[in-house]
Amino acid sequence: MLRLGLILLILPGMVLMGAFWSELSTVNECLAAGGAYDYTAKACDMQGTPPFIPFAVRNPQFVNLTMLASVAGFCCCLFGLYVRRR
């Protein structure tokens, strides 16, 4: 139970960070080229200045599910540490 809990505790956060940093690198490339990133179209806009939309607002289900999995992993870790092996 402890091993499963540790996997559920760490892996969803790593996946969430990977998705966030992947998108952030695309946004930084666009800004370095002199454009503005359009988050709704997921493309670099060279003419206008589209509004900023946070990652959690654009992907609420993904963020909530990864956080829920991490909480479930935390609970599994607590249960695994609380219950002794027989």
C-alpha positions as a Markdown table, in Angstrom:
| # | Residue | x | y | z |
|---|---|---|---|---|
| 1 | Met | 0.0 | 0.0 | 0.0 |
| 2 | Leu | 2.9 | 2.3 | 0.8 |
| 3 | Arg | 4.5 | 1.8 | -2.6 |
| 4 | Leu | 1.2 | 2.5 | -4.4 |
| 5 | Gly | 0.7 | 5.6 | -2.3 |
| 6 | Leu | 4.1 | 7.0 | -3.1 |
| 7 | Ile | 3.6 | 6.4 | -6.8 |
| 8 | Leu | 0.2 | 8.1 | -6.7 |
| 9 | Leu | 1.6 | 10.9 | -4.6 |
| 10 | Ile | 4.6 | 11.7 | -6.9 |
| 11 | Leu | 3.7 | 10.7 | -10.4 |
| 12 | Pro | 0.6 | 13.0 | -11.0 |
| 13 | Gly | 2.6 | 16.0 | -9.9 |
| 14 | Met | 5.4 | 15.1 | -12.2 |
| 15 | Val | 2.9 | 14.7 | -15.1 |
| 16 | Leu | 1.3 | 18.0 | -14.3 |
| 17 | Met | 4.6 | 19.8 | -14.1 |
| 18 | Gly | 5.7 | 18.3 | -17.4 |
| 19 | Ala | 2.6 | 19.5 | -19.2 |
| 20 | Phe | 2.9 | 23.0 | -17.6 |
| 21 | Trp | 6.6 | 23.4 | -18.5 |
| 22 | Ser | 6.1 | 22.0 | -22.0 |
| 23 | Glu | 3.5 | 24.7 | -22.7 |
| 24 | Leu | 5.6 | 27.3 | -20.9 |
| 25 | Ser | 8.6 | 26.6 | -23.2 |
| 26 | Thr | 6.3 | 27.2 | -26.2 |
| 27 | Val | 5.1 | 30.5 | -24.8 |
| 28 | Asn | 8.7 | 31.6 | -24.1 |
| 29 | Glu | 9.7 | 30.8 | -27.7 |
| 30 | Cys | 6.8 | 32.9 | -28.9 |
| 31 | Leu | 7.7 | 35.8 | -26.6 |
| 32 | Ala | 11.4 | 35.6 | -27.7 |
| 33 | Ala | 10.3 | 35.9 | -31.3 |
| 34 | Gly | 8.5 | 39.2 | -30.5 |
| 35 | Gly | 4.9 | 37.9 | -30.5 |
| 36 | Ala | 2.2 | 37.3 | -28.0 |
| 37 | Tyr | 0.9 | 33.8 | -27.2 |
| 38 | Asp | -2.8 | 33.2 | -27.8 |
| 39 | Tyr | -3.8 | 30.7 | -25.2 |
| 40 | Thr | -7.2 | 29.9 | -26.7 |
| 41 | Ala | -5.8 | 29.1 | -30.2 |
| 42 | Lys | -2.5 | 27.7 | -28.8 |
| 43 | Ala | -0.6 | 29.7 | -31.3 |
| 44 | Cys | 1.8 | 32.6 | -31.5 |
| 45 | Asp | 0.1 | 35.9 | -32.4 |
| 46 | Met | 2.3 | 38.5 | -34.0 |
| 47 | Gln | -0.3 | 41.3 | -34.4 |
| 48 | Gly | -2.5 | 41.5 | -31.3 |
| 49 | Thr | -2.1 | 41.0 | -27.6 |
| 50 | Pro | -4.5 | 38.2 | -26.6 |
| 51 | Pro | -5.5 | 38.0 | -22.9 |
| 52 | Phe | -3.6 | 35.7 | -20.5 |
| 53 | Ile | -5.6 | 32.7 | -19.3 |
| 54 | Pro | -4.0 | 30.7 | -16.5 |
| 55 | Phe | -3.2 | 27.0 | -17.0 |
| 56 | Ala | -5.6 | 25.9 | -14.3 |
| 57 | Val | -8.5 | 27.8 | -15.9 |
| 58 | Arg | -7.8 | 26.3 | -19.4 |
| 59 | Asn | -7.3 | 22.7 | -18.0 |
| 60 | Pro | -9.4 | 22.5 | -14.9 |
| 61 | Gln | -10.3 | 18.8 | -15.2 |
| 62 | Phe | -6.6 | 17.8 | -15.8 |
| 63 | Val | -5.4 | 19.9 | -12.8 |
| 64 | Asn | -8.1 | 18.7 | -10.5 |
| 65 | Leu | -7.7 | 15.0 | -11.4 |
| 66 | Thr | -3.9 | 15.1 | -10.8 |
| 67 | Met | -4.4 | 16.8 | -7.5 |
| 68 | Leu | -7.0 | 14.3 | -6.5 |
| 69 | Ala | -4.7 | 11.5 | -7.4 |
| 70 | Ser | -2.0 | 13.0 | -5.3 |
| 71 | Val | -4.3 | 13.3 | -2.3 |
| 72 | Ala | -5.3 | 9.7 | -2.8 |
| 73 | Gly | -1.7 | 8.8 | -2.8 |
| 74 | Phe | -1.1 | 10.7 | 0.4 |
| 75 | Cys | -4.0 | 8.9 | 2.0 |
| 76 | Cys | -2.6 | 5.5 | 0.8 |
| 77 | Cys | 0.8 | 6.5 | 2.3 |
| 78 | Leu | -0.8 | 7.3 | 5.6 |
| 79 | Phe | -2.8 | 4.1 | 5.6 |
| 80 | Gly | 0.3 | 2.1 | 4.6 |
| 81 | Leu | 2.3 | 3.6 | 7.4 |
| 82 | Tyr | -0.4 | 3.3 | 10.0 |
| 83 | Val | -1.2 | -0.4 | 9.3 |
| 84 | Arg | 1.7 | -2.7 | 10.1 |
| 85 | Arg | 2.6 | -5.6 | 7.9 |
| 86 | Arg | 1.4 | -8.9 | 9.1 |
